[in-house]
Amino acid sequence: MGGNGRSAAIAGSCQPPAPPWMPTDSADFQAYADLLKRDAEAYFTDVEQYYRCLDEERREVFERARAASEDYARVLEPLDAGR
């Protein structure tokens, strides 16, 4: 199957968030507790936005594929009628 390379242009506008740094030392948990909490909450908010972005991208690509399918069916109609 050949592609035209446009799929890479469609995909990829949604960037997953980087997970927050989490310490491995228990002393760091105590020292950075407030910062860790804020970073974790911000991360999960960003993850939700990322999923919404993916959902929107999926809807857009689905609509493009539906339109392309309809266009292709119109191209095939005269070919099928000539058989």
CORTATA-V86640 format. One record per pair of residues at least 4 apart in sequence whose C-alpha atoms are under 8 Angstrom apart, sorted by the first residue. I is the first residue (numbers start at 1). J is the second residue. Records with the same first field share a line. If there is no record, write none. Layout:
BEGIN
I=J, J
END
This chain:
BEGIN
5=9
6=10
7=11
8=12
10=61
11=57
14=50, 53, 54
15=50
16=47, 50
17=43, 46, 47, 50
18=43
19=40, 43
20=36, 39, 40, 43
21=36
22=36
23=28, 29
24=28, 29
25=29
26=30
27=31
28=32, 33
29=33, 36
32=36
33=37
34=38
35=39
36=40
37=41
38=42
39=43
40=44
41=45
42=46
43=47
44=48
45=49
46=50
47=51
48=52
49=53
50=54
51=55
52=56
53=57
54=58
55=59
56=60
57=61
58=62
59=63
60=64
61=65
62=66
63=67
64=68
65=69
66=70
67=71
68=72
69=73
70=74
71=75
72=76
73=77
74=78
75=79
76=80
77=81
78=82
79=83
END
